[in-house]
Amino acid sequence: MITSKEHVIDYFKSGIKDPKNFKIGIEHEKFLFNVSDNTRVDYSKIKQMFSALAEFGWKPVYENENIIALNNGGKNITLEPGNQIELSGDILNHIHEACAESQDYLFELRQVTKKLGIKIVSAGFDPISKIQEIPNNPKQRYKLMTEDMPLGGEHSLDMMYRTCGTQLNVDYNSEEDFIKKFKVVNSIVPISIALFANSSIVEKKKSGYLSYRSKVWQSTSRGGLPAIFFDNFDFDKYAEFAINFNILFIDHEGKYISGKKYTFKDFMDGKIDEIGNRLPTEKDLTTHLSTIFTENRLKKYIELRSMDACGWDCLCSGPAFNVGMIYGNIDETYDLIKNWDKDKIINAYLEVPKKGFNTQLMGKDLLHWSKTLLELSNKGLENRDFLNKHGKNETIFLNHLNKIVENKMTNADHMINKFSKDENLETLYDQ
């Protein structure tokens, strides 16, 4: 049972790994649309799609009688509130493996979506649909979240139903290593948003933002970039933060119960009458930590969550960019950001969804910092020296980002340019 802050700290300590055992976990989401009328797919179409994926070895995962996910070894395909699909990849050693996994997944998806009249959109925000047009699904927790989340943030339903992102999970080898990595990943959030901006079209119009997804996440319940994350945030401070954070829901005897009246500390103190005052298990703690929607968060690893979803050509670039710095070159990256002013970082964070590379941070624009971080990442990937069968190291996955920086043109800019020519919806779909 989890009954004290020390138990939460021990949970974080149990994630400590020897650097030779560091792994990479990647999660990425996609929108699915019906070819016939440009509407988002409903749950009945999802069931057909999940059934068709069975031929590739995917096994169904049920909640009561409803299929809500697929599993294939260490990989899972899960269902988001508006029937976005997410691949939670296997735990892998390097970006070559991760990119191969994504390409295999793309191949399988293409076989199935073509057969079922479905098209994929790889963007950070749904460029077509209004919120009221998006179908839901019977996953129990989403019904409760749809009711409770808007109470704490005006764009919470947009986050749930109309956003897609790419997430990277990385390890730490000590509490000191966690503190250093957590400061780095929080400090570079504005740069990450600028580099991976890919949500400029909303409801078939230019939104005025390069990353509308990031704008939405800033106005989402339980989200944001807390100022306290910059204050040498150790396991004790994160545990304190987490246990005093409101619970989103509690999974109790197969039912989801709203936690909006309670903090996790109330749970630990046995003060929740609706569940018979039972105490939380480690599973309850994991669930709670997974429903804190900050830009980065801690479980038994660090989750980086600031990247818009992007097309298959750039899918591996985000993980490569971050792995190069965090695993290959953490000391030099930390030295760069260690004296940055947290208020200036947060100000850049608030401005970057609209201003992109033109956002100022510590007297330079984010294009400058993107170039600098790319150099540090490139050096880190060279240091790692993981080679593919052609003898190429992981730096090949930075090519997409090098082009963005050289041309000063993000995925969002390309989307605006293509769509603005004739406002043809076809330009929004993956080709």
SULUR-V748378 format. One record per residue. SS is DSSP state (a for helix, b for strand, c for the rest). BURIAL is b if it has 24 or more other C-alpha atoms within 12 Angstrom, else e. D_LAST is the distance of its C-alpha to the last C-alpha in Angstrom with 2 decimals. Layout:
SS;BURIAL;D_LAST
SS;BURIAL;D_LAST
//
This chain:
c;e;49.62
c;b;48.38
c;b;51.43
c;b;51.59
a;b;49.68
a;e;50.72
a;b;48.84
a;b;45.63
a;b;46.34
a;e;46.97
a;b;43.58
a;b;41.93
a;b;44.26
c;e;43.22
c;b;39.77
c;b;41.36
c;e;40.25
c;e;41.44
a;e;38.97
a;e;38.66
a;e;37.24
c;b;34.65
c;b;31.31
b;b;27.78
b;b;26.09
b;b;22.55
b;b;21.22
b;b;17.83
b;b;16.75
b;b;13.70
b;b;13.77
b;b;13.40
b;b;13.43
b;b;14.78
c;e;12.79
c;e;16.28
c;e;17.39
c;b;15.04
c;b;17.58
b;b;17.43
c;b;18.27
c;b;21.98
a;b;23.98
a;e;24.59
a;b;20.90
a;b;20.84
a;b;23.87
a;e;22.25
a;b;19.32
a;b;21.88
a;b;23.96
a;b;21.26
a;b;20.57
a;e;24.29
a;e;23.81
a;e;22.33
c;e;25.50
c;b;24.66
b;b;27.85
b;b;28.28
b;e;29.95
b;e;32.06
b;e;33.73
c;e;36.61
c;e;35.19
b;e;31.62
b;b;28.81
b;b;27.30
b;b;25.63
b;b;25.01
b;b;26.62
b;b;26.22
c;e;28.82
c;e;28.27
b;b;24.82
b;b;24.31
b;b;21.64
b;b;23.20
b;b;22.85
c;b;22.98
c;b;24.95
c;b;22.26
c;b;20.61
c;b;18.16
b;b;18.02
b;b;19.14
b;b;19.43
b;b;22.83
c;b;22.88
c;b;25.95
c;b;28.51
b;b;27.70
c;b;29.50
c;b;27.06
a;b;23.50
a;b;22.97
a;b;23.61
a;b;21.48
a;b;18.39
a;e;19.09
a;b;19.44
a;b;16.02
a;e;14.43
a;e;16.64
a;b;15.65
a;b;11.88
a;e;12.99
a;e;15.27
a;b;13.05
a;b;10.53
a;e;13.74
a;b;15.14
a;b;12.56
a;e;11.82
a;e;15.60
a;b;16.30
c;b;14.07
b;b;12.33
b;b;9.02
b;b;8.65
b;b;9.24
c;b;10.16
c;b;12.94
c;b;16.70
b;b;17.62
c;b;16.51
c;b;15.67
c;b;16.70
c;b;19.53
c;e;23.21
a;b;24.98
a;e;27.07
a;e;24.18
c;b;22.87
c;b;24.31
c;b;26.06
c;b;27.07
c;b;30.48
c;b;30.34
a;b;33.83
a;b;33.49
a;b;30.91
a;e;33.48
a;b;35.93
a;b;33.50
a;b;32.47
a;e;36.19
a;b;37.23
a;b;34.45
a;e;34.76
a;e;38.42
a;b;37.56
c;b;34.66
c;e;33.49
c;b;29.73
a;b;30.06
a;b;28.41
a;b;25.43
a;b;25.20
a;b;25.38
a;b;23.14
a;b;20.66
b;b;19.97
c;b;17.94
b;b;18.98
b;b;19.24
b;b;22.79
b;b;24.80
b;b;28.18
b;b;30.84
c;b;34.49
c;b;37.81
c;b;41.02
c;e;43.61
a;b;44.17
a;e;44.55
a;b;41.20
a;b;39.60
a;b;41.31
a;b;40.01
a;b;36.40
a;b;36.38
a;b;37.74
a;b;35.11
a;b;32.09
a;b;33.55
a;b;34.49
c;b;31.04
a;b;29.26
a;b;29.05
a;b;27.56
a;b;24.98
a;b;23.99
a;b;23.80
a;b;21.76
c;b;19.13
c;b;19.14
c;b;15.84
b;b;17.14
c;b;18.31
b;b;17.36
b;b;19.58
c;b;20.26
c;b;18.26
b;b;20.46
b;b;20.81
c;b;22.69
c;e;24.76
c;b;23.54
c;b;21.14
b;b;21.27
a;b;22.33
a;b;21.90
a;b;24.71
a;b;26.83
a;b;26.57
a;b;27.52
a;b;30.49
c;b;31.75
c;b;31.23
c;b;34.19
c;b;34.93
b;b;32.42
b;b;32.84
c;b;34.30
c;b;38.01
a;e;40.44
a;e;42.38
a;b;39.52
a;b;40.69
c;e;44.30
c;b;44.40
c;b;42.96
c;b;44.43
a;b;44.39
a;b;47.37
a;b;45.77
a;b;42.49
a;b;44.57
a;e;46.58
a;b;43.46
a;b;41.95
a;b;45.15
c;b;45.86
c;b;42.36
b;b;42.20
c;b;40.92
c;b;37.92
b;b;38.88
b;b;41.01
b;b;40.17
b;b;43.62
c;e;44.53
c;e;41.10
b;e;40.96
b;b;39.39
b;b;41.97
b;b;41.37
c;b;42.53
c;b;42.54
c;e;46.34
c;b;46.45
b;b;45.68
a;b;45.17
a;b;48.74
a;b;50.00
a;b;48.30
a;b;49.99
c;e;53.29
c;e;53.17
c;e;53.21
c;b;50.66
a;e;52.76
a;e;49.88
a;e;49.26
c;e;52.95
c;e;52.96
c;e;51.32
c;b;50.19
c;b;46.63
c;b;45.44
a;b;43.10
a;e;40.33
a;b;41.18
a;b;41.01
a;b;37.58
a;b;36.35
a;b;37.97
a;b;36.49
a;b;32.99
c;b;33.51
c;b;34.41
b;b;31.23
b;b;32.11
c;b;29.67
b;b;31.11
b;b;33.39
b;b;35.61
c;b;36.05
c;b;37.11
c;b;34.46
b;b;32.85
b;b;29.58
b;b;27.53
b;b;25.52
b;b;24.68
b;b;21.03
b;b;18.26
c;b;15.33
c;b;12.58
c;b;9.25
c;b;9.72
c;e;10.80
c;b;13.59
a;b;14.51
a;b;17.53
a;b;18.76
a;b;20.40
a;b;22.42
a;b;23.35
a;b;24.50
a;b;26.73
a;b;27.98
a;b;29.13
a;b;31.29
a;b;32.43
c;b;33.16
c;b;33.61
c;b;35.29
a;b;36.52
a;e;39.92
a;b;38.80
a;b;36.09
a;b;38.74
a;e;41.19
a;e;38.78
a;b;38.33
c;b;41.62
c;e;43.44
c;b;40.74
c;e;42.06
a;b;40.50
a;e;41.02
a;b;39.08
a;b;36.21
a;b;36.17
a;e;36.41
a;b;33.40
a;b;31.55
a;b;32.39
a;b;31.44
a;b;28.21
a;b;25.76
a;b;26.71
a;b;27.95
a;b;25.53
a;b;26.80
a;b;29.75
c;b;31.25
b;b;34.58
b;b;35.74
c;e;39.10
c;e;39.52
b;e;36.20
b;b;32.76
a;b;29.85
a;b;28.31
a;b;31.53
a;b;31.37
a;b;27.73
a;b;28.83
a;b;31.89
a;b;30.17
a;b;27.60
a;b;30.67
a;b;32.30
a;b;29.27
a;b;28.97
a;b;32.68
a;b;32.39
a;b;29.72
a;b;31.97
a;e;34.84
a;b;33.10
c;e;32.43
c;b;30.26
c;e;29.13
c;e;26.49
c;e;27.52
c;e;26.99
c;e;29.36
c;e;26.89
c;b;27.53
a;b;25.32
a;b;25.26
a;b;22.22
a;b;20.15
a;b;21.48
a;b;19.89
a;b;17.07
a;b;19.91
a;b;22.17
a;e;19.83
a;b;19.63
a;b;23.43
a;e;24.12
a;e;22.17
c;b;23.10
c;b;19.58
c;b;17.97
a;b;14.48
a;b;16.25
a;b;17.47
a;b;14.15
a;b;12.99
a;b;16.35
a;e;16.21
a;e;12.96
a;b;14.04
a;e;17.65
a;e;17.34
a;e;17.23
c;e;16.35
c;e;13.54
a;b;12.06
a;b;8.77
a;b;8.25
a;b;8.81
c;b;6.17
c;b;3.78
c;e;0.00
//
